[in-house]
Amino acid sequence: MNPAFLLLPDFMLILLGFLLVRYTVLDKTVWESVEKLVYYVLFPALLFHSINQTYFDWGGTSNMLLVAAVAFFSAMGLSFAAKWIFKPSSVSWSSGFQTAFRFNSYIAFAAAGRLAGEEGVALMAITTGCFVPVANGFAVWALAKNSESHIFKELLKNPLIIATTLGLISNVLGLKLPEPIALGMSRLGAASIGLGLLTVGSGLMWIQSKKDGALIAYWSAIKLLAMPAVALILGRYMGLSQAQFNSVVLFAAMPTATTAYVLANRMGGDGALVAVCISIMTIAAAVTLPLWLLLL
């Protein structure tokens, strides 16, 4: 399938979420509740089940994870540099810092499955399983400076980190869920993709001001252009298999996580700034993602 159309169904769901919240009785309150359901129940089930059921060939995937790590920390370093380049307020920087390296797992899993089926989902589960705790940890670290929250307390309460950690532990120990429970977890996880994409659309906001416009453009360029470029170049150099190469570039090219807004709001950050970042990156990704897929 043409890459321009490969992700069309997923972005159509995002558009549907955007339209539903504005033109039907399913208003913002409804979607805030749905987002909490996805964040606290459905998506943790997807993460746990995917990681628990995946065979980890660490020898074969270590290079892929190395490429992902270099791309991830390169983006983080560039994002950190915004503090000196643009000299934003402490609240603006700590809130938006996370948007240049966090990734939208809902779109990532949907795209991975569409691109490479079960193998793509498994590889994406390994990658996100390793980087969800790291991304959340650094995001909480930056925001904790401007809130009364303790970084370790925030990390221990994060449902994505809990699900990832439990999934990795159970996988290493060889513990598998009984088939009926595993099937139930699988169905919960499957529900998270469609609902997650709808909540992405429902959370999009029109740009109402040009405040911090250069800063948002800088973070967007890092996330959608610089980070996947690093993954693409290094992935070719490392000689990854096609499936691993596709997965790591796709991981790097994702727009930022919608949960960045939830975290910024809960920890006293600039939620409006983060919401605009999410909206711009998500809309722009409808153009940049097919371009990266063409380069694959």
Summary of the structure (lengths in Angstrom):
residues: 296
radius of gyration: 18.0
end to end distance: 13.2
largest distance: 54.1
contacts: 1053
relative contact order: 0.20
helix: 81%
strand: 0%
